[in-house]
Amino acid sequence: MTPKRTALITGSGKNIGRAIALRLAKDGMNLVIHGGSDLDACEQTAREAESLGAQTHVTVGDLSNRSEVKRISEEALQTFGRVDVLIHNAATRPHQNLFEISDEEWDRVLEVNLGAAFQFCRLLIPGMLEQQWGRILTFAGVNAIRGYPNSPHVSVSKHGAWGLVKALSRDFAGQGITANTISPGAIFTKRTSAREEEFINRQASEVPAKRLGTPEEIASMVAHLVSEEGAYVTGQLIQINGGGAM
């Protein structure tokens, strides 16, 4: 019997990452569920994934720290023996203009959003090459295409995430490894305040589809890209935004 594939999903305790984890569990994968600090959220996601038949490993760690990226990768390989799918969903998106960004903050944003993806790839692609099969996904966003206002470090990191998968596709598509970037538009997540509700309504009114997307709609595209049927899609930036950017 062919072993179940394993997906490592960063930022999978909540929102889009959680939806991806549950969809891949439903599709028959085992999961490494990562969060930056909210262990309770990650464990809740893991329990739900296990109820769908997945085996899980939960870990938290600061992705701006390269030793943490190495630890998370080693834990995944020790637990499951393989990582077939890498989904780098975790990100930090501070709003700071050019003159407010310290050198330390610039480095932190670049490391979490882009550097961690690079480090995970260096650690996990060798195993994918042994299997001659692998899937890599990074995440951008509508504003990564148009430019983030007052967040040049975020724009640079998200453009870099796209550049990384294009380079990986050139190098590894012939070995059965695909690499793509997902660019979500305005996506509904849990909100609490009246101000946030007003923001949601304004966002929805600006989208041609006249609504926000859902985490599950992002997860559906991810599920296709990491499946056997997604084998001929690589090096692409795929926008899921209800027409919010074209």
C-alpha positions as CSV (number, residue, x, y, z in Angstrom):
1,M,0.0,0.0,0.0
2,T,1.3,3.5,-0.9
3,P,2.0,5.6,2.2
4,K,-0.3,8.5,2.8
5,R,1.3,11.8,1.7
6,T,2.2,14.3,4.4
7,A,1.7,18.1,4.1
8,L,3.5,20.7,6.3
9,I,1.3,23.8,6.5
10,T,2.6,26.9,8.2
11,G,0.1,29.1,9.9
12,S,-2.5,26.4,10.0
13,G,-4.2,27.0,13.3
14,K,-6.7,29.5,12.0
15,N,-8.4,31.0,8.9
16,I,-7.0,30.0,5.5
17,G,-4.3,27.7,6.9
18,R,-6.9,25.8,9.0
19,A,-9.2,25.4,6.0
20,I,-6.4,24.0,4.0
21,A,-5.4,21.6,6.7
22,L,-9.0,20.3,7.1
23,R,-9.4,19.9,3.3
24,L,-6.2,18.0,2.9
25,A,-7.1,15.8,5.9
26,K,-10.4,15.0,4.1
27,D,-8.4,14.2,1.0
28,G,-6.3,11.7,2.8
29,M,-3.1,13.4,3.8
30,N,-1.3,13.4,7.1
31,L,-0.5,16.9,8.5
32,V,2.1,18.9,10.2
33,I,0.2,21.8,11.7
34,H,2.2,24.9,12.6
35,G,1.4,28.1,14.4
36,G,3.5,31.0,15.5
37,S,2.4,30.9,19.1
38,D,-1.3,29.9,19.5
39,L,-0.9,26.3,20.5
40,D,-4.6,25.9,21.4
41,A,-5.7,26.9,17.9
42,C,-3.3,24.4,16.3
43,E,-4.4,21.6,18.6
44,Q,-8.1,22.3,17.8
45,T,-7.3,22.1,14.1
46,A,-5.4,18.9,14.7
47,R,-8.4,17.4,16.5
48,E,-10.7,18.2,13.7
49,A,-8.2,16.8,11.1
50,E,-7.9,13.6,13.1
51,S,-11.6,13.2,13.1
52,L,-11.3,13.2,9.3
53,G,-8.8,10.4,9.4
54,A,-5.5,12.3,9.4
55,Q,-2.5,11.7,11.6
56,T,-1.2,15.0,12.8
57,H,1.9,16.6,14.4
58,V,1.5,20.0,16.1
59,T,4.3,22.5,16.4
60,V,4.7,26.2,17.2
61,G,7.7,28.3,16.3
62,D,8.9,31.7,15.2
63,L,9.6,31.5,11.5
64,S,11.9,34.5,11.6
65,N,14.3,32.2,13.5
66,R,16.1,29.8,11.1
67,S,16.9,27.3,13.8
68,E,13.1,27.0,14.4
69,V,12.5,26.3,10.7
70,K,15.1,23.6,10.9
71,R,13.6,22.1,14.1
72,I,10.1,22.1,12.6
73,S,11.4,20.4,9.4
74,E,13.3,17.8,11.4
75,E,10.3,17.1,13.6
76,A,8.1,16.6,10.5
77,L,10.6,14.1,9.0
78,Q,11.1,12.2,12.2
79,T,7.3,11.9,12.7
80,F,6.2,10.9,9.3
81,G,9.4,10.0,7.5
82,R,8.6,12.3,4.6
83,V,7.1,15.6,3.7
84,D,5.5,15.6,0.2
85,V,3.7,18.9,0.3
86,L,5.0,22.2,1.7
87,I,2.5,25.1,2.0
88,H,4.0,28.3,3.4
89,N,0.9,30.2,4.4
90,A,2.2,32.0,7.5
91,A,3.0,35.6,7.1
92,T,3.4,38.9,8.9
93,R,2.0,42.1,7.3
94,P,2.8,45.2,9.4
95,H,1.8,48.6,8.1
96,Q,4.9,50.9,8.3
97,N,6.0,53.5,5.8
98,L,9.5,53.6,4.4
99,F,10.8,55.9,7.1
100,E,9.3,53.9,10.0
101,I,10.8,50.5,9.2
102,S,13.8,49.6,11.3
103,D,16.5,47.4,9.9
104,E,15.4,44.7,12.4
105,E,11.8,44.9,11.3
106,W,12.8,44.7,7.6
107,D,14.8,41.6,8.3
108,R,12.0,40.0,10.3
109,V,9.3,40.5,7.7
110,L,11.6,39.2,4.9
111,E,12.6,36.2,7.0
112,V,9.0,35.2,7.9
113,N,7.4,35.7,4.6
114,L,10.2,34.7,2.2
115,G,13.3,33.4,4.0
116,A,11.4,30.7,5.9
117,A,10.0,29.4,2.6
118,F,13.5,29.3,1.2
119,Q,14.8,27.4,4.3
120,F,12.0,24.9,4.3
121,C,12.6,24.2,0.6
122,R,16.3,23.5,1.1
123,L,15.5,21.2,4.0
124,L,12.5,19.3,2.4
125,I,13.1,19.2,-1.4
126,P,15.8,16.5,-1.0
127,G,13.2,14.1,0.2
128,M,10.9,15.1,-2.6
129,L,13.6,14.4,-5.1
130,E,14.1,10.9,-3.6
131,Q,10.4,10.3,-4.2
132,Q,10.4,12.1,-7.6
133,W,7.2,13.8,-6.3
134,G,6.5,17.0,-4.4
135,R,4.3,20.1,-4.2
136,I,5.3,23.5,-3.0
137,L,3.0,26.5,-2.4
138,T,3.7,30.0,-1.3
139,F,1.2,32.8,-0.7
140,A,1.1,36.3,-2.0
141,G,-2.0,38.5,-2.1
142,V,-3.7,41.1,-4.3
143,N,-1.6,43.9,-2.8
144,A,1.5,41.9,-3.6
145,I,0.6,42.4,-7.2
146,R,-0.4,46.0,-6.9
147,G,2.0,47.0,-4.1
148,Y,1.2,47.3,-0.4
149,P,0.7,50.9,0.6
150,N,2.9,51.8,3.6
151,S,4.4,48.3,3.6
152,P,7.3,48.1,1.2
153,H,8.8,45.2,3.2
154,V,5.6,43.2,2.8
155,S,5.5,43.9,-1.0
156,V,9.1,42.8,-1.5
157,S,8.6,39.6,0.5
158,K,5.4,38.6,-1.3
159,H,6.9,39.4,-4.8
160,G,9.9,37.2,-3.7
161,A,7.6,34.4,-2.8
162,W,6.4,34.4,-6.3
163,G,9.9,34.6,-7.7
164,L,11.0,31.7,-5.6
165,V,8.4,29.3,-7.0
166,K,9.3,30.4,-10.6
167,A,12.9,29.5,-9.9
168,L,12.0,26.2,-8.3
169,S,9.8,25.3,-11.2
170,R,12.7,25.8,-13.6
171,D,14.9,23.6,-11.5
172,F,12.6,20.8,-10.4
173,A,9.6,20.4,-12.6
174,G,11.4,17.6,-14.4
175,Q,11.6,15.6,-11.2
176,G,7.9,15.7,-10.4
177,I,8.0,18.7,-8.1
178,T,5.6,21.6,-8.8
179,A,5.8,25.0,-7.2
180,N,3.1,27.7,-7.3
181,T,1.9,30.8,-5.6
182,I,-1.7,31.5,-4.4
183,S,-2.8,35.1,-4.4
184,P,-6.0,35.4,-2.3
185,G,-8.2,38.5,-2.5
186,A,-10.5,39.7,0.2
187,I,-11.3,36.6,2.3
188,F,-13.8,36.4,5.1
189,T,-12.4,35.6,8.5
190,K,-13.9,35.8,12.0
191,R,-14.4,39.4,13.0
192,T,-15.8,40.9,16.2
193,S,-16.0,44.6,16.2
194,A,-18.4,46.9,14.4
195,R,-15.5,48.7,12.8
196,E,-14.2,45.4,11.3
197,E,-17.7,44.6,10.1
198,E,-17.8,48.0,8.3
199,F,-14.4,47.2,6.7
200,I,-15.7,43.8,5.5
201,N,-18.8,45.4,3.9
202,R,-16.6,48.0,2.2
203,Q,-14.3,45.4,0.9
204,A,-17.2,43.3,-0.5
205,S,-18.7,46.3,-2.3
206,E,-15.4,46.8,-4.2
207,V,-15.2,43.3,-5.5
208,P,-16.9,42.5,-8.8
209,A,-18.3,39.3,-7.3
210,K,-19.9,41.6,-4.6
211,R,-18.8,39.3,-1.8
212,L,-15.8,38.2,0.1
213,G,-14.2,34.8,-0.6
214,T,-14.0,32.0,2.0
215,P,-11.0,30.1,3.4
216,E,-12.6,27.0,2.0
217,E,-12.5,28.4,-1.6
218,I,-8.8,29.0,-1.2
219,A,-8.4,25.4,0.2
220,S,-10.2,24.0,-2.8
221,M,-7.7,25.5,-5.2
222,V,-4.8,24.3,-3.0
223,A,-6.3,20.8,-2.9
224,H,-6.2,20.7,-6.7
225,L,-2.7,22.0,-7.0
226,V,-1.2,19.5,-4.6
227,S,-3.1,16.5,-6.1
228,E,-2.1,14.3,-8.9
229,E,-4.4,16.3,-11.2
230,G,-2.3,19.4,-10.5
231,A,0.9,17.9,-11.9
232,Y,1.1,20.1,-15.0
233,V,0.6,23.4,-13.2
234,T,3.8,24.9,-12.0
235,G,5.5,28.3,-11.8
236,Q,2.2,30.1,-11.7
237,L,0.7,32.8,-9.6
238,I,-3.0,32.0,-9.2
239,Q,-5.4,34.7,-8.2
240,I,-8.5,33.9,-6.2
241,N,-10.2,37.2,-5.7
242,G,-13.7,37.5,-7.2
243,G,-12.4,39.8,-9.9
244,G,-10.8,42.2,-7.4
245,A,-7.6,42.1,-9.5
246,M,-7.3,41.0,-13.0
